[in-house]
Amino acid sequence: MVISPVHYIAVPLLAAFVIPLFAKLNREFVRIIPGIVLLYLSYVSIVLMNQVSSTGTISEVLAGWAPPFGINLVFSAFSGFLASLMTFMGLVIWIYSYRFKKIDDEPALKFYVLFLMLITGAIGIVLTGDIFNLFVFLEIVGISAYSLTSFYRNRDGAEAGFKYLLLGAFASTLILLGIILLYSSIGTLNMADIAQKSHLIPTSLKVSIFILFVVGFGIEAEMFPLNGWAPDAYSQAPGPVGAAFSGIAVKAGMYVIIRLIYTLFDIEGSFQFLIVMGLITTIIAEVSAMKQTNLKRMLAYSSIGQMGIVMVAFGIGTREAIIAGLFLMLNHAIIKGLLFLSSSYLVYNDDNKLISSLSGLGKRLPLVSFLFALGAFAIVGLPPFSGFWSRLYLLLAAADKELIYLIAIILIIAVIEIVYYFRVINKLYFKDIKVKSDDVQKPSINAVISMSILGILIIAIGIYPDLVTSYLGNAADALLDKAGYIENVLVDINN
Amino acid sequence: MKNIIVIALLLVVGFYLVDSFNYIKFGDNRLGAPSDEKTVGAYYLNNTVEKTGVANVITAIIVNYRGFDTLGEVTVLFLATTGLGSILYRRRKEGEHEERVTKESSYLLQTGSKILFPFVILLGIYVFIHGHLTPGGGFQGGAIVATGFLLMLIAYKNFKLGHNQLTWVESLAGITFVSIGMWGLITGGTFLENSFIPKGTLNSLFSGGIIPIIYIAVGFKVAAELTGVLDILLSIKPSKIKK
C-alpha cells in the first residue's frame, strides 16, 4: 500500500470506530490507540513532505472518479505544511493529556475519540479539494469542539459550549447557503474547477457568496466580531483542548479564508478587506487581553490578537508576507500551545483561574513557570526566540509595500502584549509566595516531556530560523501558484 | 433604537440574498444538453447507470461519487452520539440504574406498539437493503429503524436497550465502511474504489459492487446511533424524577 494523503483521514476514522471495541478488552487501549495513530500520521507527514519537495503537488483522486466528478485531496507544499503542523501539535498534545488527571476522572474514552476527530477534521479541511467535503469536515471539527468545550460538565462549561454551538450552527448554515448558491450558478463543487470558472459568476452574486463564506469561516478563525465564543471556550475547556483549539482548529478556519481569497475568488479589494479586519481584530483583542483577570481568558484574547496579525500578513499578499504569515501561524501553534499547556498546571486548583493566584508560583512550580515565561518571551517577539523572526519578517514585508501605518500598529501591539504578559511573569517570580506546597499540582512526567519539546523547538527555531524557512518559502510559492493548483487537480479534464 | 438597527441590517442582508437567488431562474434548465454538459450533475445523470451499474442515481452519488462525504457524515453522527454521551454522562452509584423520563403508557398503546414494532423494523431494513434500487437508503432506513425503537421506548417504561450490542453494531458498521474503502487502496486503486466486486446485472438486488454493502453498513450505523441518542436523551437520574 502506497502512502497517500487519504491516510490522514481513513486511519484516524478507523481508529475512532475501533476504540470503543478495544476499550472492552482493556481500558488502556483508549489512551494508547490515538497516540499510535498520531505517530503513524507523523511518519506519513515526513514521507509526503519529502515527496512534495521532490516531485511537486500530490493530487489524490478518491473512489476512482477524477475531479470534478469525484472528491480529491490536494497535498501541496502549503496544505501539507499545515497538515504536518497539525499532526505534530496533535502528537504533542496527546503526550501531554496521556493520564492527565482531570480527564481520567471523566469518561476518558469519549475524550480521546473526540480529540482525535478534532485533529482529523482540521486536517481534512486543509487537504480536501472539494468545497462540500470541506463543509463536512468543518462539521466534524465543530461537533467535536462543542463537546470538548463542555467536557467537564459544569455550569460555565455548558454555557461556553452552548454559545459555541449556537455560533457554529449559524456559521454552518451560512456556509451551506453559500455552497448552494455557488453550485447553482456554476454547477461544480470542486475547488480547482470553481477557481477556473469563478469569472463566470456575476459579480454581485460572487460577492454575496464570498461574504457568506467569510462570515461562516470567520467564526472558526476567530475574526472580529465573530469571536464571541473563543474566550469562554478557551477558559472552560480542559487545558489540552485549549491548546488544540489554538494550534489546530483555528488554523483550519484561517486556511479556508486564505484559500477563498487566494485561489477561489478574484474579488477586488479582498486583500485590503483582510488587512482591515485583521487590524480591528488584533487591536480590540489585545486591548481586551490587558483587562483580563482570568489567565485563560487573557491567553484566549491574545490568541485572537495573534490570528488578527496572521490575517494582516496574508492581506499584504506578497511572497515575503505569506512567508511571514505562515511563520506566524507556526509560532502561534507551538508558542500558544506551550502557554496553554503550562498555564493549565499554573491554575490547576483555582476554579476562577485568576492571575492574582499565581503569586510566587515560580518557586513552587519552577519548571512550569520557566516554560510559561519562555513562551511569554517568545510570543511578544523577543530575540532569540522563534516569535522574533516571524515579527521581523512581517515588518520587513510591510516595509517593502511601504505600509508605514501597519508597522506602527504592529509595534504598538507588541508593546501592549509585553505589558500584559510581563504582568503575569512579575506575579510568578517577584511576588511573595501565597500558596502552600501541597496546594499546587506537580506536572506529570509526560506533561513535562511534551512541554519541553515545544520549549526546545521555540529556542531551536529562534537560533536557526533556516530550519523552517525553506519549507515556508515552498509553501508560499504553492499558495501563489493558482494556475498550477488548477492544472494539478484537473489534469485529465483539460487535456 | 437597537431594534431599528437590527431591522435595517436584516433588510440589507435579505435584499442581497433575494438578489442572489434572482440570478438562479426557477425551472431553468441549467444542466445543459446531454452532449454539452454544463454541470457535474448532468454527467452523473448521463453516465451513472452505465458506469456504476446502480439504478438509483442518487445512491450512486451519495455512496460512490461522493462516498468520502458520506463517510464524513456518518462520522458526524458518530461524534454527535459520543459528544452527547460525554456531556450527559453521569457516574452511577452502586445498585442505581437509569430510569426513563416517560410515564407508564396505556395498555392500548403498549399492545399497538408491540404489534407495529416488527413491521417498522422490517420496513427500515427493506429501505436500506434496497437503497441502490428504490428511493431511500442507509440514512432513511436507519432513521426508520430508530423510530421503531423510539416507539418501544415511549410505550414501555422498562424497555431496556443493550448498550453493548449498540456499541458493537455501531463500531462494526463503521469499520466495514472504512475497511471497504481501504481495500480499494490496498488492491492498487483509490480509496473507496468500486472495482473489486462484480457489478452484477442492473436492477437486481446483487448489483452495484460495493455500493449496497456500504449502504447497508450505513443503515446499521445510523439506526444504532439514533437509537443510542434517543436512549440517552430519554433516561434521567432517578433522584430527579421524584421531585
HADDOCK unambig.tbl for C-alpha pairs under 7 A between the chains (distance, minus, plus):
assign (segid A and resid 1 and name CA) (segid B and resid 185 and name CA) 6.74 0.50 0.50
assign (segid A and resid 1 and name CA) (segid B and resid 186 and name CA) 5.11 0.50 0.50
assign (segid A and resid 10 and name CA) (segid B and resid 178 and name CA) 6.61 0.50 0.50
assign (segid A and resid 14 and name CA) (segid B and resid 175 and name CA) 5.96 0.50 0.50
assign (segid A and resid 14 and name CA) (segid B and resid 178 and name CA) 6.07 0.50 0.50
assign (segid A and resid 17 and name CA) (segid B and resid 171 and name CA) 4.89 0.50 0.50
assign (segid A and resid 17 and name CA) (segid B and resid 174 and name CA) 5.84 0.50 0.50
assign (segid A and resid 17 and name CA) (segid B and resid 175 and name CA) 6.05 0.50 0.50
assign (segid A and resid 18 and name CA) (segid B and resid 171 and name CA) 6.27 0.50 0.50
assign (segid A and resid 18 and name CA) (segid B and resid 175 and name CA) 6.96 0.50 0.50
assign (segid A and resid 20 and name CA) (segid B and resid 167 and name CA) 6.99 0.50 0.50
assign (segid A and resid 21 and name CA) (segid B and resid 168 and name CA) 6.86 0.50 0.50
assign (segid A and resid 61 and name CA) (segid B and resid 190 and name CA) 6.67 0.50 0.50
assign (segid A and resid 62 and name CA) (segid B and resid 190 and name CA) 5.50 0.50 0.50
assign (segid A and resid 62 and name CA) (segid B and resid 191 and name CA) 5.25 0.50 0.50
assign (segid A and resid 62 and name CA) (segid B and resid 192 and name CA) 6.69 0.50 0.50
assign (segid A and resid 63 and name CA) (segid B and resid 64 and name CA) 6.40 0.50 0.50
assign (segid A and resid 63 and name CA) (segid B and resid 65 and name CA) 6.55 0.50 0.50
assign (segid A and resid 63 and name CA) (segid B and resid 190 and name CA) 5.62 0.50 0.50
assign (segid A and resid 63 and name CA) (segid B and resid 191 and name CA) 5.33 0.50 0.50
assign (segid A and resid 63 and name CA) (segid B and resid 192 and name CA) 4.49 0.50 0.50
assign (segid A and resid 63 and name CA) (segid B and resid 193 and name CA) 4.06 0.50 0.50
assign (segid A and resid 63 and name CA) (segid B and resid 194 and name CA) 6.82 0.50 0.50
assign (segid A and resid 64 and name CA) (segid B and resid 190 and name CA) 5.69 0.50 0.50
assign (segid A and resid 64 and name CA) (segid B and resid 193 and name CA) 5.23 0.50 0.50
assign (segid A and resid 65 and name CA) (segid B and resid 65 and name CA) 6.53 0.50 0.50
assign (segid A and resid 69 and name CA) (segid B and resid 40 and name CA) 6.07 0.50 0.50
assign (segid A and resid 69 and name CA) (segid B and resid 65 and name CA) 6.75 0.50 0.50
assign (segid A and resid 70 and name CA) (segid B and resid 65 and name CA) 5.04 0.50 0.50
assign (segid A and resid 70 and name CA) (segid B and resid 66 and name CA) 6.04 0.50 0.50
assign (segid A and resid 71 and name CA) (segid B and resid 66 and name CA) 6.34 0.50 0.50
assign (segid A and resid 107 and name CA) (segid B and resid 86 and name CA) 6.59 0.50 0.50
assign (segid A and resid 110 and name CA) (segid B and resid 82 and name CA) 6.07 0.50 0.50
assign (segid A and resid 110 and name CA) (segid B and resid 86 and name CA) 5.97 0.50 0.50
assign (segid A and resid 114 and name CA) (segid B and resid 79 and name CA) 6.92 0.50 0.50
assign (segid A and resid 133 and name CA) (segid B and resid 69 and name CA) 5.60 0.50 0.50
assign (segid A and resid 136 and name CA) (segid B and resid 69 and name CA) 6.58 0.50 0.50
assign (segid A and resid 136 and name CA) (segid B and resid 72 and name CA) 6.01 0.50 0.50
assign (segid A and resid 136 and name CA) (segid B and resid 73 and name CA) 6.54 0.50 0.50
assign (segid A and resid 137 and name CA) (segid B and resid 72 and name CA) 6.75 0.50 0.50
assign (segid A and resid 139 and name CA) (segid B and resid 76 and name CA) 6.74 0.50 0.50
assign (segid A and resid 140 and name CA) (segid B and resid 76 and name CA) 5.40 0.50 0.50
assign (segid A and resid 143 and name CA) (segid B and resid 79 and name CA) 6.68 0.50 0.50
assign (segid A and resid 143 and name CA) (segid B and resid 80 and name CA) 6.53 0.50 0.50
assign (segid A and resid 144 and name CA) (segid B and resid 79 and name CA) 6.46 0.50 0.50
assign (segid A and resid 144 and name CA) (segid B and resid 83 and name CA) 6.80 0.50 0.50
assign (segid A and resid 147 and name CA) (segid B and resid 83 and name CA) 4.94 0.50 0.50
assign (segid A and resid 147 and name CA) (segid B and resid 87 and name CA) 6.73 0.50 0.50
assign (segid A and resid 150 and name CA) (segid B and resid 87 and name CA) 6.76 0.50 0.50
assign (segid A and resid 151 and name CA) (segid B and resid 86 and name CA) 6.71 0.50 0.50
assign (segid A and resid 151 and name CA) (segid B and resid 87 and name CA) 6.16 0.50 0.50
assign (segid A and resid 153 and name CA) (segid B and resid 87 and name CA) 5.98 0.50 0.50
assign (segid A and resid 184 and name CA) (segid B and resid 24 and name CA) 6.84 0.50 0.50
assign (segid A and resid 185 and name CA) (segid B and resid 24 and name CA) 6.74 0.50 0.50
assign (segid A and resid 186 and name CA) (segid B and resid 39 and name CA) 6.97 0.50 0.50
assign (segid A and resid 187 and name CA) (segid B and resid 38 and name CA) 6.88 0.50 0.50
assign (segid A and resid 187 and name CA) (segid B and resid 39 and name CA) 4.28 0.50 0.50
assign (segid A and resid 187 and name CA) (segid B and resid 40 and name CA) 5.99 0.50 0.50
assign (segid A and resid 188 and name CA) (segid B and resid 39 and name CA) 6.11 0.50 0.50
assign (segid A and resid 188 and name CA) (segid B and resid 40 and name CA) 5.68 0.50 0.50
assign (segid A and resid 205 and name CA) (segid B and resid 20 and name CA) 5.17 0.50 0.50
assign (segid A and resid 208 and name CA) (segid B and resid 16 and name CA) 6.83 0.50 0.50
assign (segid A and resid 208 and name CA) (segid B and resid 20 and name CA) 7.00 0.50 0.50
